């Protein structure tokens, strides 16, 4: 039995939403009447610039010192609203409306780059957003190692507020997933005569075409060969790009276009607000010249839905204890998503009400 297509049920402005223009946030600040994006320091930051330093007890030679290792991490967390309207998502936005989001990501990333990084030459001069809308812009209090830009869309992914927004966490440490990727990028670069892993993989997928969901001159979006989630998508530049700062205005336009293509096809697949976690992986804010040079910008989409708007995949049992299993092949997933191009389904649903 197929579920009925879901339209837009949220209002354009919700007086109780702490992200809508003109509304009060948890800390008491009043949001400005912004027109595109709005950035502020998260009122409930997971990491903070000022927090107690962790000092492990002196237990040299003990089992505790062998097994129980920890280090303190400081950082700064931002919230980025994607649009002033409460009832819109990336899938609802046209590329021209997504470009301000990409510009905001780029400005924040540029403002945190280490002056000694090779990326500093490519980064345009910029300033950080204020801690609140009426405060003076400030530089971070420390040089951070990494910036993770991400979006959790939908209650299924733990998002408590439907207003379109994402988060940015900057930390003094390099997180595990980006660190593992960077390690493999460097290894491939050394062993393959200076080639870049994702450049070669993008060429392979472009030649084969079986797993491509959408593509343009700058990017391909594929259901990767190794995907864990049924409709997992990886967005890869065709040419080596270390970070957002490497993109020209035309390439930013095509970044907006590929994000629009992927998110719209997701929503069209089951005619619902398709949940996912999306994240950008790019060069560390601070690192060696070789680390920065081997970094390769890409975007991950991890969606949980499997067969319909209400049936999702769970990583349990064998998949938790042994290894993930494919419910459908990446070729099948890519073919279904390719068929979901065209206008966003709910434009017709909302017009018919």
N, C-alpha and C positions, 0 to 999 in steps of 0.2 A: 504494500500500500504506500503510495507516494504522499508526502506531506504537502500541504498547500503552501504556495509561495508566500513569504512574509514580506510585507511592505514596511514603510517607515512609520513607526508608532511614536517616536520621540518628538517633542516640540523643538523648534529652532532655538529657543532659549528656555532654560530651566532656572527659575529663581533660586532653587536650592542647590544648584550645581556650583562647586567651588572653582570650576574652570571657565565658566561662562563670563563674557565681558561684563564688567560693572559689579560683579558679585563679590562677597566677602569670602576669603579663604580661611582655613583652619587657624592660622596664626593671627588673623585679624586684618591682614592687608586687603585692600580693595583692588581687584583687577582693573586695569585700564580698559577703555572701550576699544580694544584692538581690532584690526581689520583683517589680518592674515595670521601670523603666528604670534605667540606670546611665550616668553621664557622666564622662569623664576627658579630660585633655589628651592628644592623640595622641602615642604614643611615637615615632612617625616623622613628625612634623609637616612638611608641605610648606613652610610659612612659619613663622617664629618671631618672638617679641617682640624678642629680642636677636640681631641678626646684623649682619655688617659692612655699613656703608653703601656703596653704589656711588657712586664718583666718576669720571665720565667724564674722559678726558684732555682737556686744553685743545687743541682742534683747530678753533677757530673759522674758518669759511670753507672748511674742507676737505670733501672728499666724504664722509669718515667722519662728520663732524658732521651732514651732510645726510641720509645713509642709515642710519647705525648709532646709533639713539637708544634709550636705556634709562634706567630709573629704579629705585631700590631700593624694595622693598615689604616691610613687616613685618606680622606678624599673629599669630593664635593659632588652632590647629586642635583641634577636639574630636571624640571618638567618642561616639556615643549608641547604646547597646544598646536594642533595642525590647522585649525580653522576656528572662527568665532562661533559658527553654528553648532549647536549641541547635537543635531541629528544627522551629521555627515561623517563619513569615514574616508580613508584614502581611496576606496573604490568609488565613492561619489564625486571625488575631486577630478577635474580635468588636469592635464599636465601643467598648464599655466598656473594652477592653484597649488600644485605640489612643489614647484620650483622655490617658493619662499621657504618651504620646510628644508629643502636641500641647502639653500643659502644659510639658513639658521644653523643647521648641523655643521656646515663648513666654517662659519664664523666662530662657533664655540670650539671646534677642534683646533682651528688656527690659533686661537687665543691661549690654548694650553700647551702648544708645542714648545719643546725645549729650545732655547736660542742656539744651542750647539747641534741640534738635529739637522741633517741634510734637508729635511722638509721645510725648515725655517725660510729658506730662500724662495720656496714656491708659495709660501703662505702670505696672503695679503695682510697688511697691518689692520688690526681690529681690536676691539675692546670687549670685555666680558659684560654680560647683562648684569644689572644690579641685583642685590639680594632681595630687594623689594622694588616696586616700580618707581618709588620716589627717592631711592638712595643713589649715592654716587657709584659708578662702575668701579670694580676692584679687581686686582689681579689675584690669582690663587696664592695661598700662603706657602705652598710648597710646589716643587716641580713633580708633577704626577707622571707615572709610567705609562698608564693606559687610559683610554676613554672608550667605554662601551655605550653605543647608541642602540636603543631597542624600542620595540613596541609590543605590548601584550594587548591583543584585541579580543574582546568577548569575555563573558563570565567564565567560560570553560577554561580560559587561560589565566584566571585569577584577577581579571580587571574589574575593579569595583565601580568605576565611573565610565559610562559609555561615551562621554564627550571625547572627540578624537584627539588623542595625545600620545606622546611617547616619553621615554625617560632617557637620561644620560647620566652614567656613573663614571666619575674619574677617580682613579685609585693610585696609590703609591706602588702597588704591586702589579705584575702582569698576570691576569687571570688564567686559569688552567686551560680552557678551550683555545683561546687565542695563542697561548704559549705552545701548546702541542702543535697547532697548525704551523706556527712560525718555525718550530724546530724541523718539521717535515719539509717546509719550503726551502730552508737553508740546506738541508741534506740533499734534496733533489737538485738544487742549484749546483752544489759541489759535484755530485755524481753524474750529472747530465750536461756537463760542459757549459755551465752558465745559463741554462734554460730555466724558465719559470714553470712550475708545476701546473698552475691554473691556466696559464697561457696555452700550454700544450693540451690540457684537458678540454679547454674551450674549442681549440682547433679540431680535436677528435669529434666532439659532439656536433660541431658545425658541419663536419664532413659526413657524419652518419645520419644526422637529422632525426633519428628515432625518438629521442628523449627531449627534444626542444619543445617548449611551451610557447614561447614568443621570442622575437629577436628584432634588433634594429642594427644600425651601422656600428654602434658602440658596444652593445651588450647582447648576450644570449641568456635566456632564462630556461633552465633545464630541470627535469626531475632526475637527480643524479643517480648514477649507477648503484651507489652504495646507500641510497635513501633508506631511512628507518620508518619515517612517517608516510602514510599512503600517498599523500599529495604534496610531499616535501618538494621545495623548489630552491635552486641555487642560482643566483644572478651573478654572472661573471663578465668582466670587461674582455673584449677580444684582444686588446693590447694591454701591456703591463701598466697598471696604475697602482701606486703605493698607497694612496689615501685620497680623501675628498679634495685636498688641495691641488691634486694633479689634473683635475677636470677643467676643461675649457667651458665657456658658456654654452656652446653647442652640445657638449657632452653632458652637461648638467640637464639640458633640455631632454636628452635621450635617457638620462637616469630617471627623470620624472615620467617619461613615456613608458619605460619598462615597469616601473612601480605601478603605474595605472593599469597596464595590461595584466599583470599578475594578480593584483587585488580584485580587479573587476571580474576576471575569469573565476577566481575563487568564489565570489558571491554568486555568480551565475551558475556554478556547478550544481549546487543543491538549492538554489533560489532562496538563500538565507544570508544573514550577516555571518560570514564565514570566519570562525575564530582562528587565531594563529599567534605564535611568537615570531617576531621578525627582528633580526639584528644585523648591524654592519660590522664587519671585521676589516681592519685596516692596520696600517703601520702603528707601532707604539709611539706615544708622544715623546718618549726619550729612549734612545737605544744607540747601538753602534751603527756605523755606516753600513756594515754588512747586513745587520738585522733590518734596517730600514730599506735597504736596496732589495732584499729578498721578499719583503712584504708584498702582498697582492690583495688589493681591495676586492671584496665580494660581499654579497648579502644572502643571509640564510632566512628561509621561511619554514617554520615547523608548525604545521596545522594538525589537529587531532582527529578531524572528521574522517570517517571511513566509508559508510554506505549511504548516508543521508544526513539531513540537518540534525537528526537526533541520535544517530548511531556513530560512536567514536571508537577509536582504537585505544586500548589500554596496554601499556607495557607491564605485563604481569606474568607470573608463572615461569614458563620456560624462557620467555624473553627477558625476564628480570634475572633469572638464575643462570642462564646459559648464554644466549645471544638473541638479538632481535630477528624477527621473521617478517617476510614481506606478505602482506595480505593481497596486494595486487602488484604487478611488476611496474617498474618506472616507465616502461614503454606504454603500458595500458593507461597509467595515470596521465602521462603527457598527452596521449591521444585524446583523452576525455577533456582535459583542460584546453587543448587546441580548439575543440569544438564549441567552447564557451566564450568565444570572442563576441564582438558586437556590443550594442548598447547594454547598459546595466539593467538587469531584469526588472528591478523594482520601479524603474521609471514608468513602465507600463502598468504595474500593479497599483502604484499611487495614483496614476491618471484615471484608472478605472474605478476609483472609490467615489 
